[in-house]
Amino acid sequence: MDMNMDMDMDMSTTTSSMSMPTPTSDKSSMSSMQMDMSTMSMTFFTSFKTVLYSPSWNPTSEGQYAGTCIYLIVLAVILRVLIAFKPILERSVWTDGPRGQKPLILHGDPEKSVETGLQRDLKSQWSNWKINSAGCRATYEVVLAGVAYLLMIAVMTMNVGYFLSVLGGIWLGTFILGHLAADNLWSHH
């Protein structure tokens, strides 16, 4: 009797795990999702056959894997270049005009209507706003975020080579261009 019960339990487990998801069944699509989540690695691993971004980017040889790692290094250097040049672009290209240094006076009476520093700064910032500068700045930020997210996705594969490639590219980009960011921090204070 126990043997029969064990066999029935084994059969029900086997059939429930073999059920195919159907588009109309919420329960089966959830089990399919759980099955996909369970196959994801949550620890670092080494393999030269790790998919990056899409199934079509699937290195199958060590040479293709090395090419993918070089791509990630270059992409990380590009991220550091974008970060280093942002303050330069802010100052020289996207400048919205002179920043208000003098207090703004309302209604002609300087004694009674001098605005607070915050009000003055806000008005100064918005009065000099230009659509071209704002559009270029916003586009630049989207490109910067896109590159950063592509690197994040590569790291999230948990592939050691991809992870080290991203770190190496960030190091290389900072080594080459880090002085630009440091110069920007101290040059105009």
Secondary structure, 3 states (H helix, E strand, C coil): CHHHHHHHHHHHHHHHHCCCCCCCCHHHHHHHHHHHHHHCCCCCECCCCCCCCCCCCCCCCHHHHHHHHHHHHHHHHHHHHHHHHHHHHHHHCCCCCCCCCCCCECCCCCCCCECCHHHHHHHHHHHCCCHHHHHHHHHHHHHHHHHHHHHHHHHHCCEHHHHHHHHHHHHHHHHHHHHHHHHHHHCCC
